[in-house]
Amino acid sequence: MDATKDSMNETAFRAEVAGWLARELTGEFACLRHRGGPGDEEAFPALRKAWERKLAEGGWVGAAWPQAHGGRGLPLELQLAFHEEYVRAGGPGRMGHIGETLLAPTLIAFGTPEQQRRFLPGIREGREFWCQGYSEPGAGSDLAAISTRCWQDGDMWRVQGQKVWTSLAHESDWIFVIARSTPGSVGREGLTFLLMPLDQPGIEIQPIRQMTGEAEFNAVFFDGAATDAGCIVGKPGEGWRVAMALLGFERGASTLGQQMHFVHEMQLVVDAAIATGTAFDPAIRERIADAWIGLRALRHNALRMLAGNDGAVRPESLMYKYAWSNWHRELGQLAMDVLGAAGDVRSDDAAVRRLQQVFFFSRADTIYAGTNEIQLNIIAERALAMPR
């Protein structure tokens, strides 16, 4: 009886989400359907910010947060349902994703009550947007190798250094930064996690133009940039613990939404195969079937990863980034092979251009957020307990 009740509740909830999106993703927002995802993040930034405020009005921003912090306290199964229905309806890439799903849970877990009162409402209401200051030039995939430094200066913290590949920094109001606060420290020791306003002297944001033609990534330079002493999350030297917890939240329920986005991209590949006639090529048909099987395997592994999540790092979560990034890279290559010669030249045809974006952006999937080699080391050491 409980299972039947839960099923009915989820069915009604999915209908609620789908109905709301059908009503609201219209008019000025209609052009946002299936836009703004990876490789397309420069699409309509101002309108997507307005869409965040519309989502907030509907009570969908921070819906997974505890009610005590302004959320709806949605259980995991309804979080998954929301993300799936959102992508199924063509919901655009979220400008508030980093603030809502990465920083906010971190502040709820590690932030002071003052920090929670100061920052959570701006995220929940779609008024303030965040970016992530982790990667650095020369550090490769090793976050512990960062050299950006910070120090306390009276009632302020100051930062000197550089971050790179900072998604949407030019569209953000704030950045969370991990920097080295203990001189002479190495590796995971001596790091501190800071919240910093971007609109200030001492911060310069430079776009990085990619081969896709877009520039959603940026280099961010800090030259004595300042933030309030109350904007440190945790204690000085505890930055690694906070940073790793934040990355753990990245493997949350939104992973199923990501896979629904992959479903949409795969359908675009199938449509292109039919349009170009390559769908009749036995080799292409076999690769499409393999891609579908791989996507179903990703879904089942994600459900396994999320089931009974008690906050512990599960082996399935350590495998997830390696698995999806390789699958997506292969889909990008399949897209180009389906297009044939038409894919070799920059096109104004929207269908061709979208698949070219998938191809170009997916080449980076196995590099950013930890290269394949780093991911395999993590799996070996942390999941299989093999020696370093």
C-alpha positions as CSV (number, residue, x, y, z in Angstrom):
1,M,0.0,0.0,0.0
2,D,2.8,2.4,0.8
3,A,4.5,1.7,-2.6
4,T,1.2,2.4,-4.4
5,K,0.7,5.6,-2.4
6,D,4.3,6.7,-3.2
7,S,3.7,5.9,-6.9
8,M,0.5,8.0,-7.0
9,N,2.2,10.9,-5.3
10,E,5.1,10.8,-7.8
11,T,2.6,10.6,-10.7
12,A,0.7,13.6,-9.4
13,F,3.9,15.5,-8.8
14,R,5.2,14.8,-12.3
15,A,1.9,16.1,-13.7
16,E,2.2,19.2,-11.6
17,V,5.8,19.9,-12.8
18,A,4.9,19.2,-16.5
19,G,1.8,21.3,-16.3
20,W,3.6,24.3,-14.8
21,L,6.3,24.1,-17.4
22,A,3.8,23.8,-20.2
23,R,2.1,27.0,-19.0
24,E,5.2,29.0,-18.2
25,L,7.8,28.0,-20.8
26,T,5.9,30.0,-23.4
27,G,5.8,33.6,-24.7
28,E,9.1,35.3,-24.2
29,F,10.5,32.1,-22.7
30,A,9.6,29.8,-25.6
31,C,12.9,30.4,-27.3
32,L,14.7,28.9,-24.3
33,R,13.5,25.3,-24.9
34,H,16.5,23.0,-24.9
35,R,18.9,25.9,-25.0
36,G,21.7,26.9,-22.6
37,G,23.1,23.5,-21.9
38,P,26.7,22.4,-22.2
39,G,28.4,23.9,-25.2
40,D,25.5,26.4,-25.5
41,E,25.8,28.3,-22.3
42,E,26.1,31.7,-24.0
43,A,22.5,31.4,-25.2
44,F,20.2,34.2,-23.9
45,P,21.9,34.8,-20.6
46,A,19.6,37.7,-19.5
47,L,16.5,35.8,-20.4
48,R,17.7,32.7,-18.6
49,K,18.2,34.8,-15.5
50,A,14.6,36.1,-15.8
51,W,13.6,32.4,-16.1
52,E,15.4,31.7,-12.8
53,R,13.2,34.3,-11.2
54,K,10.1,32.7,-12.8
55,L,11.2,29.3,-11.4
56,A,11.6,30.9,-8.0
57,E,8.1,32.3,-8.2
58,G,6.8,28.8,-8.9
59,G,8.7,27.4,-5.8
60,W,11.1,25.3,-7.9
61,V,14.4,26.9,-6.9
62,G,15.8,25.2,-3.8
63,A,12.9,22.8,-3.7
64,A,15.3,20.1,-2.4
65,W,16.5,22.3,0.5
66,P,15.2,21.7,4.0
67,Q,12.1,23.7,4.8
68,A,14.0,25.4,7.6
69,H,16.2,27.1,4.9
70,G,13.3,28.1,2.6
71,G,13.1,24.9,0.6
72,R,10.3,22.4,0.1
73,G,12.2,19.4,1.5
74,L,11.4,17.3,-1.5
75,P,12.4,13.6,-1.0
76,L,14.9,12.2,-3.4
77,E,12.4,10.5,-5.7
78,L,10.6,13.8,-6.3
79,Q,13.8,15.6,-6.8
80,L,14.6,13.1,-9.6
81,A,11.1,13.5,-11.0
82,F,11.5,17.2,-11.2
83,H,14.8,17.1,-13.0
84,E,13.5,14.5,-15.5
85,E,10.3,16.4,-16.2
86,Y,12.2,19.7,-16.5
87,V,14.5,18.4,-19.2
88,R,11.7,16.5,-20.9
89,A,9.8,19.8,-21.3
90,G,12.9,21.5,-22.8
91,G,13.7,23.5,-19.7
92,P,16.8,25.6,-20.4
93,G,20.2,25.3,-18.9
94,R,20.1,26.7,-15.4
95,M,22.0,29.9,-14.7
96,G,21.6,29.3,-11.0
97,H,22.8,25.7,-11.0
98,I,26.1,26.3,-9.2
99,G,24.5,28.4,-6.5
100,E,21.5,26.2,-5.9
101,T,22.9,22.7,-6.1
102,L,26.6,23.2,-5.1
103,L,27.0,26.2,-2.9
104,A,23.7,26.2,-1.1
105,P,23.9,22.6,0.3
106,T,27.5,23.4,1.3
107,L,26.3,26.5,3.3
108,I,23.5,24.5,4.8
109,A,26.0,21.9,6.0
110,F,29.0,24.0,6.9
111,G,27.9,27.7,6.9
112,T,27.1,29.8,9.9
113,P,23.6,31.0,10.5
114,E,24.6,34.4,9.4
115,Q,26.0,33.1,6.1
116,Q,22.8,31.1,5.5
117,R,20.6,34.2,6.1
118,R,22.8,36.3,3.9
119,F,23.3,34.1,0.9
120,L,20.5,31.5,0.6
121,P,17.6,34.0,-0.1
122,G,19.5,35.5,-3.1
123,I,20.0,32.1,-4.6
124,R,16.5,30.9,-3.9
125,E,14.9,34.0,-5.3
126,G,17.0,34.0,-8.5
127,R,18.6,37.3,-7.7
128,E,22.3,36.3,-7.2
129,F,24.4,34.1,-9.4
130,W,27.5,32.2,-8.5
131,C,30.6,30.6,-10.2
132,Q,33.2,28.2,-8.9
133,G,36.8,29.2,-8.4
134,Y,38.7,25.8,-8.2
135,S,40.8,25.1,-11.3
136,E,44.1,26.9,-11.8
137,P,46.7,27.1,-14.6
138,G,49.5,24.6,-14.0
139,A,47.5,22.6,-11.5
140,G,46.0,20.2,-14.1
141,S,43.3,18.0,-12.5
142,D,45.0,18.1,-9.1
143,L,42.9,20.5,-7.0
144,A,45.4,20.0,-4.1
145,A,48.1,21.6,-6.3
146,I,46.6,25.1,-6.2
147,S,48.9,28.1,-5.6
148,T,46.3,31.0,-5.3
149,R,46.9,32.4,-1.8
150,C,44.8,34.2,0.7
151,W,45.5,36.0,3.9
152,Q,43.6,37.9,6.6
153,D,43.9,41.7,6.6
154,G,42.1,43.1,9.6
155,D,38.4,42.4,9.1
156,M,38.9,41.3,5.5
157,W,40.4,38.3,3.6
158,R,42.5,39.1,0.5
159,V,43.2,36.8,-2.4
160,Q,46.1,36.8,-4.9
161,G,46.3,34.4,-7.9
162,Q,44.4,33.1,-10.8
163,K,41.5,30.7,-11.5
164,V,40.7,29.3,-15.0
165,W,37.9,27.6,-16.8
166,T,35.5,29.5,-14.6
167,S,32.0,28.9,-16.2
168,L,29.9,32.0,-16.5
169,A,32.1,34.1,-14.3
170,H,31.2,37.1,-16.5
171,E,27.5,36.5,-15.7
172,S,28.0,35.9,-12.0
173,D,27.7,38.1,-8.9
174,W,29.8,36.0,-6.6
175,I,32.5,33.3,-6.7
176,F,33.5,30.8,-4.1
177,V,37.3,30.3,-4.0
178,I,39.6,27.8,-2.5
179,A,43.0,29.3,-1.8
180,R,46.1,28.6,0.2
181,S,46.1,30.4,3.6
182,T,49.1,28.7,5.3
183,P,52.4,29.8,3.7
184,G,54.6,26.9,2.8
185,S,51.8,24.4,3.0
186,V,51.4,21.8,0.2
187,G,48.7,19.4,-1.0
188,R,45.4,19.3,0.9
189,E,46.7,21.2,4.0
190,G,46.5,24.9,4.6
191,L,43.6,25.6,2.3
192,T,40.7,28.0,3.0
193,F,37.2,28.3,1.4
194,L,36.1,31.9,0.7
195,L,33.0,33.6,-0.7
196,M,33.9,36.7,-2.8
197,P,31.9,39.4,-4.7
198,L,33.1,39.7,-8.3
199,D,32.3,43.3,-8.9
200,Q,35.2,44.9,-7.2
201,P,38.7,46.3,-7.8
202,G,41.3,43.6,-7.8
203,I,39.3,41.1,-9.9
204,E,39.7,40.9,-13.7
205,I,37.6,38.5,-15.7
206,Q,38.9,37.5,-19.2
207,P,36.8,35.3,-21.6
208,I,38.4,32.2,-23.1
209,R,37.2,31.8,-26.7
210,Q,36.7,28.1,-27.6
211,M,36.7,26.3,-30.9
212,T,32.9,26.1,-30.6
213,G,32.9,29.9,-31.0
214,E,31.5,30.5,-27.5
215,A,33.2,31.9,-24.5
216,E,31.3,30.7,-21.5
217,F,34.6,29.9,-19.7
218,N,36.8,32.6,-18.2
219,A,40.1,33.2,-16.6
220,V,39.7,35.1,-13.3
221,F,42.6,37.1,-11.9
222,F,42.8,38.2,-8.2
223,D,45.1,41.0,-7.3
224,G,44.5,41.7,-3.6
225,A,40.8,41.3,-4.0
226,A,38.9,41.4,-0.7
227,T,35.9,39.8,1.0
228,D,34.5,40.2,4.5
229,A,36.0,38.1,7.3
230,G,32.6,36.6,7.8
231,C,32.7,35.1,4.3
232,I,35.0,32.2,5.2
233,V,33.2,28.8,5.2
234,G,34.6,26.6,7.9
235,K,37.8,27.6,9.6
236,P,41.1,28.6,8.0
237,G,42.8,25.5,6.8
238,E,39.6,23.5,6.5
239,G,39.1,24.4,2.8
240,W,39.8,20.9,1.5
241,R,37.1,19.3,3.6
242,V,34.5,22.0,2.5
243,A,35.6,21.8,-1.1
244,M,35.3,18.0,-1.2
245,A,31.9,18.1,0.4
246,L,30.8,20.6,-2.3
247,L,31.9,18.2,-5.0
248,G,29.9,15.4,-3.4
249,F,26.8,17.5,-3.8
250,E,27.6,17.7,-7.5
251,R,26.8,13.9,-7.7
252,G,23.2,14.5,-6.5
253,A,19.8,14.2,-8.0
254,S,20.6,16.5,-10.9
255,T,22.6,13.7,-12.4
256,L,19.3,12.3,-13.7
257,G,18.5,15.6,-15.3
258,Q,21.8,15.5,-17.0
259,Q,21.0,12.1,-18.4
260,M,17.6,13.4,-19.7
261,H,19.6,16.1,-21.5
262,F,21.7,13.3,-23.0
263,V,18.5,11.6,-24.1
264,H,17.5,14.8,-26.0
265,E,20.9,15.0,-27.7
266,M,20.8,11.3,-28.7
267,Q,17.4,11.9,-30.3
268,L,19.0,14.8,-32.3
269,V,21.6,12.3,-33.5
270,V,18.9,9.8,-34.5
271,D,16.9,12.5,-36.3
272,A,20.1,13.5,-38.2
273,A,20.8,9.9,-39.1
274,I,17.4,9.6,-40.6
275,A,17.7,12.9,-42.4
276,T,21.1,12.1,-43.9
277,G,20.3,8.5,-44.7
278,T,23.1,7.2,-42.5
279,A,20.5,5.4,-40.4
280,F,20.6,2.7,-43.1
281,D,24.3,2.1,-42.6
282,P,24.6,-1.1,-40.4
283,A,27.7,0.3,-38.6
284,I,25.9,3.5,-37.7
285,R,22.8,1.6,-36.5
286,E,25.0,-0.6,-34.3
287,R,26.6,2.5,-32.7
288,I,23.2,4.1,-32.1
289,A,22.1,0.9,-30.4
290,D,25.3,0.8,-28.3
291,A,24.7,4.5,-27.3
292,W,21.2,3.7,-26.2
293,I,22.4,0.7,-24.1
294,G,25.1,2.8,-22.6
295,L,22.6,5.6,-21.6
296,R,20.4,3.0,-19.9
297,A,23.4,1.7,-18.0
298,L,24.2,5.2,-16.9
299,R,20.7,5.7,-15.6
300,H,20.7,2.5,-13.6
301,N,24.1,3.2,-12.2
302,A,23.0,6.7,-11.1
303,L,19.9,5.2,-9.4
304,R,22.2,2.7,-7.7
305,M,24.5,5.5,-6.7
306,L,21.6,7.6,-5.2
307,A,19.7,4.7,-3.5
308,G,20.0,4.7,0.3
309,N,22.4,7.7,0.2
310,D,23.5,8.3,3.7
311,G,26.1,10.9,2.9
312,A,28.9,8.4,2.5
313,V,31.0,8.3,-0.7
314,R,29.8,5.3,-2.6
315,P,31.9,3.4,-5.2
316,E,29.2,4.0,-7.8
317,S,29.6,7.8,-7.4
318,L,33.4,7.5,-8.0
319,M,32.7,5.7,-11.3
320,Y,30.0,8.1,-12.5
321,K,32.1,10.9,-14.0
322,Y,34.4,8.6,-15.8
323,A,31.4,6.6,-17.2
324,W,29.2,9.5,-18.4
325,S,32.1,11.6,-19.9
326,N,33.4,8.8,-22.1
327,W,29.8,7.9,-23.2
328,H,29.2,11.6,-24.1
329,R,32.4,11.9,-26.0
330,E,31.5,8.9,-28.1
331,L,28.1,10.4,-28.8
332,G,29.7,13.5,-30.0
333,Q,31.9,11.5,-32.4
334,L,28.8,9.6,-33.5
335,A,27.0,12.9,-34.3
336,M,29.8,14.0,-36.6
337,D,29.9,10.6,-38.4
338,V,26.2,10.8,-38.9
339,L,26.5,14.3,-40.4
340,G,29.3,13.3,-42.7
341,A,30.9,16.1,-44.7
342,A,28.3,18.6,-43.6
343,G,29.7,18.4,-40.1
344,D,33.1,19.5,-41.2
345,V,32.2,23.1,-42.0
346,R,30.6,25.6,-39.5
347,S,27.0,25.7,-40.4
348,D,24.1,28.2,-39.9
349,D,21.7,25.2,-40.0
350,A,20.4,25.0,-36.4
351,A,20.2,21.2,-36.4
352,V,23.8,20.8,-37.7
353,R,25.2,23.5,-35.5
354,R,23.7,21.9,-32.4
355,L,25.4,18.6,-33.1
356,Q,28.7,20.3,-33.8
357,Q,28.4,21.9,-30.4
358,V,27.8,18.5,-28.9
359,F,30.9,17.2,-30.6
360,F,33.2,20.1,-29.7
361,F,32.1,20.4,-26.1
362,S,32.1,16.7,-25.4
363,R,35.8,16.5,-26.3
364,A,36.4,18.3,-23.0
365,D,34.3,16.0,-20.9
366,T,37.1,13.6,-20.2
367,I,39.4,16.5,-19.2
368,Y,37.6,19.0,-17.0
369,A,36.6,18.1,-13.4
370,G,39.3,15.5,-13.4
371,T,40.8,13.9,-16.4
372,N,40.2,10.2,-17.2
373,E,43.6,9.4,-15.7
374,I,42.8,11.2,-12.4
375,Q,39.3,9.5,-12.3
376,L,40.9,6.1,-12.7
377,N,43.3,6.8,-9.9
378,I,40.4,7.9,-7.7
379,I,38.5,4.7,-8.5
380,A,41.6,2.6,-7.8
381,E,42.6,4.2,-4.5
382,R,39.3,5.2,-3.0
383,A,36.9,2.5,-4.3
384,L,39.2,-0.5,-4.7
385,A,41.7,0.4,-1.9
386,M,44.6,-0.2,-4.2
387,P,48.0,1.4,-3.3
388,R,48.9,4.8,-4.7
